[in-house]
């Protein structure tokens, strides 16, 4: 095993041009549907980020938790009640255990950590290792052994302990693996912020720690930032918590992970231009830049479009900007590729749920975390009006997917409402809800629907990326003007907007947005799909050429390299 470790490290170091310079920390990283160590957008973004780093030969390593029982496996009964089950997967089939160990202190006791790895191979064969931290060791207490079992599981104490494992344990794991020349520690959200205290313990100099730390915040809502009462946080974290800095990293007698990451980082960014503005308002006194998210182009382009792009735009995998040339592709070829992807999706839905969907009917897709602010029920909030549109303008089909957090009762109620609507709409609008949303289902849906729908309540969407995946497959989006869509929406060219462009930071009005959603479907979108196919395909082509060519992780990583990593 020691020989294998040396071979892996030597191989990685050779491919990394010496030694990795950046360590990328994320509570979740989505790499493969068979490795369920992700819950949604944050983890998928992390996986896409590291894949583009491998494609671009960026010297980086990833650090995350093992989450050996995953987020959860979703089952839905006939009434739409969500049932959460452990997602059991054979770790040894996908990850390799390393002999190196690290240890941390939680509540005064030693917790040992073992390390698994997964290698991402880039387009040119460049390797980026991802390390998974695991506390399920016999020498640890029963409670400590569970710390890397469930993603986002347990209570506040469990969550803080997980963040100690990721942050402090992650820094120590990198050192245990022999990666001694890390120049930058990139925190993807505040979950790994305690790693800054470990660096401060080692370096004893605030400015030296800052020069090494980069922080990306993803949350435009105050309640979404992790914070823990000092009364139990201090005993858990122990000696690495310097009392002299408490006034900088606490708020209302709580340890605030975002403030901790902000204090110790020389570069901070939001994940869309609008999100950067909101973050600066939330945390005055800090310079917070913006790097708009992207998606990993080769991962999210469906097979029919892969063949089309290979034919017309060779090199698109390594340089997604090449997709700008999609304007030269004949419309019929784009439509044929889309229909291949659509038939694949419709066949899947019909075979699994016996819905009887039609290849030629206008199909809307909505798939993401099911939670109240994303308003998954906005489209079906007036079933009578929806049925009237389908009857008068053109047939409509809707495909839903997504999990609600086990503790999110509002999200669970939204799923039940969708199921109730399925039963009460009398088949006049065919609706399906795909269970256990994952990477594979996400790719199939973003390629196979005719319109991607996104309805977050402004200004709560930091970025969003599912619409970018749809754009890579020529699928236009109808979305609230929030997150990335403020930058990506060219009305009637790349898709359509819901709500006013200038909002003066006011939250979305459900009634206003509902009316605009139905109005645009009835007057613009569905008629264009059925009656002006030539212009509809022109919009599809614009999605690829304008949005996919820019909203990808290759462009995103190049901005991180220039603005955050090598400065």
C-alpha positions in Angstrom: 0.0 0.0 0.0 2.8 2.4 0.8 4.3 1.7 -2.6 1.0 2.4 -4.2 0.8 5.7 -2.3 4.2 6.7 -3.6 3.3 5.8 -7.1 0.1 7.8 -7.0 1.8 10.8 -5.5 4.7 10.6 -7.8 2.4 10.2 -10.9 0.3 13.1 -9.7 3.3 15.3 -8.9 4.8 14.7 -12.3 1.5 15.5 -14.1 1.1 18.6 -11.9 4.3 20.0 -13.1 6.1 19.5 -9.8 3.7 20.0 -6.9 0.2 21.3 -6.6 -0.1 24.9 -5.6 -3.8 25.1 -4.7 -6.0 23.2 -2.3 -9.7 23.4 -3.0 -12.0 22.7 -0.1 -15.7 21.8 -0.5 -18.1 20.0 1.9 -19.5 18.2 -1.2 -18.0 17.4 -4.6 -20.1 15.8 -7.3 -17.9 13.7 -9.6 -19.9 10.7 -10.7 -23.5 9.6 -10.2 -22.2 6.4 -8.5 -20.3 8.5 -5.8 -23.2 10.2 -4.0 -21.1 12.7 -2.1 -23.1 15.7 -3.2 -26.6 17.1 -2.7 -27.0 19.6 -5.5 -25.6 22.7 -7.1 -22.7 23.4 -4.7 -21.3 19.9 -5.1 -21.8 19.7 -8.8 -20.1 23.1 -9.2 -17.1 21.8 -7.2 -16.8 18.7 -9.4 -17.1 20.8 -12.5 -14.5 23.2 -11.2 -11.9 20.5 -10.6 -12.7 18.8 -14.0 -11.9 22.1 -15.7 -8.7 22.4 -13.6 -7.7 19.0 -14.9 -8.5 20.1 -18.5 -6.5 23.3 -18.1 -3.5 21.8 -16.2 -4.1 23.9 -13.1 -2.1 22.5 -10.2 -4.8 21.8 -7.7 -6.0 19.2 -5.3 -9.6 18.8 -4.0 -10.5 18.1 -0.3 -14.0 16.9 0.8 -15.7 14.6 3.2 -16.4 11.0 2.4 -20.2 11.1 3.2 -20.3 7.3 2.9 -24.1 7.1 3.1 -24.4 10.0 0.7 -26.9 12.8 1.0 -29.9 10.5 0.9 -31.7 8.2 -1.6 -35.1 9.7 -2.4 -38.3 7.6 -2.6 -41.7 9.2 -3.2 -45.0 7.4 -2.4 -48.2 7.9 -4.4 -49.1 11.0 -2.4 -45.7 12.6 -3.0 -44.4 12.0 0.6 -40.6 12.0 0.5 -38.9 9.1 2.1 -35.2 9.4 2.8 -33.0 6.3 2.8 -29.2 5.9 3.1 -27.5 5.9 -0.3 -25.4 2.8 0.0 -22.4 2.6 -2.4 -19.3 0.4 -2.4 -16.5 2.8 -1.6 -13.8 0.5 -2.8 -15.3 0.3 -6.3 -14.6 4.0 -6.8 -12.1 5.3 -4.3 -8.7 4.1 -3.2 -7.6 4.1 0.5 -4.3 5.7 1.3 -2.1 4.7 4.3 -1.5 8.3 5.3 -3.5 9.5 8.3 -4.3 12.8 10.0 -5.8 13.7 13.3 -7.7 16.6 14.9 -9.0 17.5 18.4 -12.8 17.7 19.0 -14.0 18.5 22.6 -10.5 17.7 23.8 -10.3 14.2 22.3 -8.3 13.0 19.4 -10.3 12.1 16.2 -8.3 10.2 13.6 -8.9 10.6 9.9 -8.1 8.3 7.0 -7.9 9.5 3.4 -9.4 8.1 0.2 -8.6 9.4 -3.2 -10.1 9.7 -6.7 -8.2 10.9 -9.7 -9.8 13.2 -12.3 -8.1 12.9 -15.7 -8.2 16.0 -17.9 -8.6 16.1 -21.6 -4.8 15.9 -22.0 -4.3 13.3 -19.3 -3.4 15.8 -16.6 -4.4 14.4 -13.1 -6.2 16.2 -10.3 -6.5 14.2 -7.1 -9.6 14.6 -4.9 -9.1 13.5 -1.3 -12.1 12.2 0.8 -11.7 12.5 4.6 -13.2 9.6 6.6 -13.5 9.3 10.4 -15.0 5.8 10.4 -12.1 4.2 12.2 -12.2 1.7 15.1 -10.0 3.8 17.3 -12.5 6.7 17.2 -15.6 6.9 19.4 -18.9 5.7 18.0 -20.1 9.3 17.6 -16.9 10.4 15.9 -17.1 7.5 13.5 -20.4 8.9 12.2 -19.0 12.4 11.4 -18.3 11.6 7.8 -21.3 9.4 7.2 -24.1 11.8 6.3 -23.8 14.9 4.2 -25.5 17.8 6.0 -26.9 15.3 8.6 -27.4 15.6 12.3 -27.8 18.7 14.6 -25.6 21.8 15.0 -23.0 20.0 17.0 -22.7 17.3 14.3 -22.5 20.0 11.7 -19.7 21.9 13.5 -17.8 18.7 14.1 -18.0 18.0 10.3 -16.6 21.5 9.6 -13.7 20.9 12.0 -13.0 17.7 10.1 -13.1 19.4 6.7 -11.2 22.6 7.6 -8.7 21.6 10.2 -8.5 18.0 9.2 -8.3 19.0 5.5 -5.2 21.2 6.1 -3.5 18.5 8.1 -4.4 15.8 5.6 -2.7 17.7 2.8 0.4 17.9 4.9 0.2 14.2 5.8 0.1 13.4 2.1 3.4 15.3 1.6 1.9 18.3 -0.3 4.1 20.9 1.4 4.1 23.7 -1.2 0.4 24.7 -1.3 0.3 28.5 -1.9 -3.5 28.9 -1.9 -6.3 27.4 0.2 -9.6 28.0 -1.6 -12.7 27.6 0.5 -15.8 26.8 -1.6 -18.4 28.3 0.8 -17.7 28.8 4.6 -17.8 25.1 5.6 -14.0 24.9 5.6 -13.3 28.2 7.3 -11.9 26.6 10.4 -8.9 25.6 8.3 -7.8 29.2 8.5 -7.4 28.8 12.3 -5.1 25.8 11.7 -3.0 27.9 9.3 -2.9 30.7 11.9 -1.8 28.3 14.5 1.1 27.2 12.3 2.1 30.6 10.9 1.2 32.9 13.8 0.7 35.8 11.3 -2.6 37.1 10.1 -1.3 38.6 6.9 0.6 35.4 6.0 -2.6 33.4 6.4 -4.5 35.9 4.3 -2.1 35.7 1.4 -2.8 32.0 1.2 -6.6 32.0 1.5 -9.3 32.5 -1.1 -13.0 32.4 -0.3 -16.1 31.9 -2.5 -19.4 32.7 -0.9 -22.5 31.2 -2.4 -25.3 32.5 -0.1 -27.1 35.8 -0.6 -29.4 35.2 2.5 -28.1 35.9 6.0 -29.8 32.8 7.4 -27.8 30.6 5.0 -24.5 31.5 6.6 -23.3 28.9 9.2 -23.0 30.2 12.7 -22.6 28.5 16.0 -23.1 29.6 19.6 -19.7 30.3 21.2 -20.9 28.5 24.4 -20.5 25.1 22.6 -18.3 26.1 19.7 -15.3 27.1 21.8 -15.1 23.8 23.8 -15.4 21.8 20.6 -12.8 23.7 18.6 -10.4 24.1 21.5 -7.0 25.7 21.5 -6.8 26.7 17.9 -9.5 29.3 18.5 -7.6 32.6 19.4 -9.7 34.6 21.8 -7.9 37.8 20.6 -9.7 37.5 17.3 -13.2 36.7 18.5 -14.4 40.2 17.9 -13.5 39.8 14.2 -15.1 36.5 13.6 -18.2 36.5 15.8 -21.5 38.2 15.5 -24.1 38.4 18.3 -22.0 35.9 20.4 -21.9 33.4 17.6 -19.0 32.1 15.6 -19.8 33.1 12.0 -18.1 30.9 9.4 -18.5 33.5 6.7 -16.9 36.3 8.8 -14.1 33.9 9.7 -13.4 33.2 6.0 -13.7 36.9 5.1 -11.3 37.9 7.8 -8.6 35.5 6.8 -8.9 35.8 3.0 -7.0 38.1 0.6 -9.5 37.4 -2.2 -13.3 36.9 -1.8 -15.9 36.5 -4.6 -19.5 36.0 -5.1 -20.7 33.7 -7.9 -22.5 36.2 -10.2 -22.3 39.9 -10.6 -25.5 40.6 -8.8 -24.5 38.2 -6.0 -21.2 40.2 -5.6 -23.3 43.4 -5.1 -25.5 41.7 -2.5 -22.6 40.2 -0.7 -20.9 43.6 -0.4 -24.1 45.0 1.1 -24.3 42.1 3.6 -20.6 42.4 4.7 -19.6 46.1 4.4 -15.9 46.8 4.8 -14.8 43.8 2.7 -13.9 43.9 -1.0 -16.0 41.1 -2.5 -15.4 40.5 -6.2 -17.6 38.5 -8.5 -16.7 35.5 -10.8 -19.9 34.1 -12.4 -20.2 30.4 -12.2 -20.1 28.0 -15.1 -20.5 24.3 -15.9 -18.0 21.8 -17.2 -18.8 21.7 -20.9 -17.8 18.0 -21.8 -19.8 16.7 -18.8 -23.1 18.4 -19.6 -23.3 18.2 -23.4 -25.5 15.3 -24.4 -24.4 12.7 -26.9 -26.4 14.0 -29.8 -24.9 17.4 -29.4 -21.4 15.9 -28.8 -21.7 14.4 -32.3 -22.9 17.7 -33.8 -20.2 19.7 -32.1 -17.5 17.3 -33.2 -18.7 17.6 -36.8 -18.8 21.4 -36.9 -16.6 22.7 -34.0 -13.7 20.3 -33.3 -11.8 21.4 -30.2 -14.9 22.5 -28.3 -14.1 20.2 -25.3 -10.7 21.9 -24.6 -11.9 25.4 -25.6 -15.6 25.9 -25.0 -15.4 29.4 -26.5 -15.3 27.6 -29.8 -19.1 27.1 -29.3 -19.5 30.7 -30.5 -19.3 29.2 -34.0 -22.6 27.4 -33.5 -24.2 30.2 -35.5 -22.9 28.5 -38.6 -24.7 25.2 -37.9 -27.8 24.5 -39.9 -31.0 24.7 -38.0 -32.3 21.3 -39.0 -29.1 19.7 -37.6 -29.7 21.4 -34.3 -33.3 20.3 -34.2 -32.4 16.7 -35.1 -29.9 16.6 -32.2 -32.4 18.1 -29.8 -35.1 15.6 -30.8 -32.7 12.7 -30.2 -32.1 14.0 -26.7 -35.8 14.6 -26.2 -36.8 11.1 -27.3 -34.3 9.7 -24.8 -35.9 11.7 -22.0 -39.5 11.0 -22.9 -38.8 7.3 -23.3 -37.2 7.2 -19.8 -40.2 9.0 -18.3 -42.8 6.9 -20.0 -41.1 3.6 -19.2 -40.6 4.5 -15.6 -43.9 6.3 -14.8 -46.3 5.3 -17.5 -47.3 8.9 -18.2 -47.9 8.7 -21.9 -45.9 11.8 -22.9 -45.5 12.7 -26.5 -42.3 13.5 -28.4 -43.8 16.4 -30.2 -45.5 18.2 -27.3 -44.0 21.3 -25.7 -42.1 20.1 -22.7 -41.0 22.2 -19.7 -38.3 21.0 -17.2 -37.9 22.1 -13.6 -35.2 20.2 -11.6 -33.3 21.5 -8.5 -33.5 21.4 -4.8 -37.1 21.6 -3.8 -37.5 24.5 -1.4 -39.8 27.3 -0.9 -37.7 30.2 -2.3 -37.2 28.4 -5.6 -41.1 28.3 -6.0 -41.4 24.9 -7.7 -45.2 25.2 -7.6 -45.4 28.6 -9.3 -46.0 27.0 -12.7 -48.9 24.9 -11.4 -50.2 27.5 -9.0 -53.2 28.2 -11.3 -54.1 24.9 -12.8 -57.1 26.2 -14.6 -55.1 28.9 -16.4 -52.4 26.3 -17.3 -55.0 23.9 -18.7 -56.6 26.7 -20.7 -53.2 27.7 -22.2 -52.5 24.0 -23.1 -56.0 23.7 -24.7 -56.0 27.0 -26.7 -52.3 27.5 -27.6 -50.7 24.1 -27.7 -50.2 20.9 -25.6 -47.9 21.2 -22.6 -45.9 18.6 -20.7 -44.0 19.2 -17.4 -41.2 17.1 -16.0 -40.1 17.8 -12.4 -37.2 16.4 -10.3 -35.4 17.3 -7.1 -35.0 16.5 -3.4 -36.1 18.5 -0.4 -33.8 18.6 2.5 -35.0 16.2 5.2 -35.7 19.0 7.6 -37.3 21.3 4.9 -41.0 20.9 5.5 -41.9 23.6 3.0 -39.9 21.8 0.3 -41.7 18.6 1.1 -45.1 20.3 0.9 -44.1 21.6 -2.6 -43.5 18.1 -3.8 -46.8 17.0 -2.4 -48.5 19.9 -4.2 -47.0 18.8 -7.5 -48.3 15.3 -6.9 -51.8 16.6 -6.0 -51.8 18.7 -9.2 -50.9 15.6 -11.3 -54.0 13.9 -10.1 -56.4 16.9 -10.4 -55.4 18.2 -13.7 -57.1 15.3 -15.5 -54.3 14.6 -17.9 -54.9 17.9 -19.7 -51.3 18.8 -18.9 -49.1 15.7 -18.5 -46.9 15.9 -15.4 -44.1 13.6 -14.2 -41.9 13.8 -11.2 -38.6 11.9 -11.5 -37.5 10.3 -8.2 -34.0 10.6 -6.8 -32.6 13.4 -8.9 -28.9 12.9 -9.6 -26.2 13.9 -12.2 -27.5 11.5 -14.8 -31.1 12.6 -14.5 -29.9 16.2 -14.5 -28.0 15.7 -17.7 -30.9 13.9 -19.4 -33.4 16.6 -18.4 -31.4 19.7 -19.3 -30.8 18.2 -22.7 -34.2 16.7 -23.4 -36.8 19.3 -22.5 -37.8 22.2 -24.8 -37.8 24.9 -22.1 -35.9 25.1 -18.8 -37.8 26.8 -16.0 -36.3 28.6 -13.0 -38.4 30.6 -10.6 -36.3 31.7 -7.6 -37.7 34.5 -5.4 -35.4 37.5 -5.9 -32.8 38.1 -4.6 -32.2 34.7 -3.1 -30.5 32.9 -6.1 -26.8 33.5 -5.8 -26.1 32.1 -9.3 -27.8 28.9 -10.4 -26.2 26.6 -13.0 -28.9 24.3 -14.3 -29.9 26.8 -17.0 -26.3 26.9 -18.2 -26.4 23.1 -18.7 -29.6 23.5 -20.7 -27.9 26.2 -22.9 -25.1 23.8 -23.7 -27.8 21.6 -25.3 -29.6 24.4 -27.1 -32.5 24.6 -24.5 -33.6 28.1 -23.8 -34.5 29.2 -20.3 -37.5 31.1 -18.8 -36.3 32.4 -15.5 -36.6 35.1 -12.8 -34.0 37.8 -13.4 -31.7 36.7 -10.6 -28.3 35.1 -10.3 -26.5 34.4 -13.6 -29.7 35.0 -15.7 -29.3 38.7 -15.3 -26.1 38.4 -17.3 -27.3 35.6 -19.6 -30.8 36.7 -20.6 -31.2 38.4 -24.0 -34.9 38.6 -24.2 -36.3 36.3 -27.0 -32.8 35.6 -28.1 -31.3 33.3 -25.4 -34.6 32.9 -23.5 -37.1 34.9 -21.5 -37.3 36.7 -18.2 -39.8 36.7 -15.4 -40.2 40.0 -13.5 -38.8 43.4 -13.9 -35.1 43.9 -14.6 -34.7 46.7 -12.0 -36.0 45.4 -8.7 -34.6 47.9 -6.2 -33.7 44.9 -4.1 -37.3 44.1 -3.4 -38.3 40.5 -3.2 -40.3 38.9 -6.0 -44.1 39.3 -6.0 -45.6 35.9 -6.5 -48.8 37.3 -8.2 -46.8 39.5 -10.6 -44.4 36.7 -11.5 -47.2 34.2 -11.9 -49.0 36.4 -14.3 -45.9 37.1 -16.3 -45.0 33.5 -16.4 -48.3 32.5 -17.8 -48.5 35.5 -20.1 -45.1 34.8 -21.8 -45.9 31.1 -22.1 -49.3 31.9 -23.7 -48.3 34.8 -26.0 -44.7 34.3 -26.8 -43.1 31.0 -26.0 -45.5 28.3 -26.8 -46.8 30.0 -30.0 -43.1 30.4 -31.2 -42.4 26.7 -30.5 -45.4 25.4 -32.5 -45.9 28.1 -35.1 -42.5 29.6 -35.8 -40.1 26.6 -35.6 -37.4 28.4 -37.6 -37.1 31.2 -35.1 -37.4 28.8 -32.2 -34.3 26.9 -33.5 -32.6 30.2 -34.0 -33.1 30.8 -30.2 -31.7 27.4 -29.5 -28.7 28.1 -31.6 -28.2 31.4 -29.8 -28.2 29.6 -26.4 -25.2 27.6 -27.5 -23.3 30.3 -29.3 -23.8 33.1 -26.7 -24.4 31.5 -23.3 -22.7 28.1 -23.5 -19.5 29.6 -25.0 -19.2 31.9 -21.9 -21.0 30.3 -18.9 -18.6 27.4 -18.5 -16.0 26.4 -15.9 -13.0 26.8 -18.2 -13.7 30.5 -18.4 -14.5 30.6 -14.7 -11.2 28.9 -13.8 -9.2 31.2 -16.0 -10.7 34.1 -14.0 -9.7 32.4 -10.7 -6.2 31.8 -11.9 -5.8 35.5 -13.0 -7.6 37.1 -10.0 -7.1 34.8 -7.1 -4.6 32.0 -7.4 -1.4 33.3 -9.0 -1.2 36.9 -7.8 
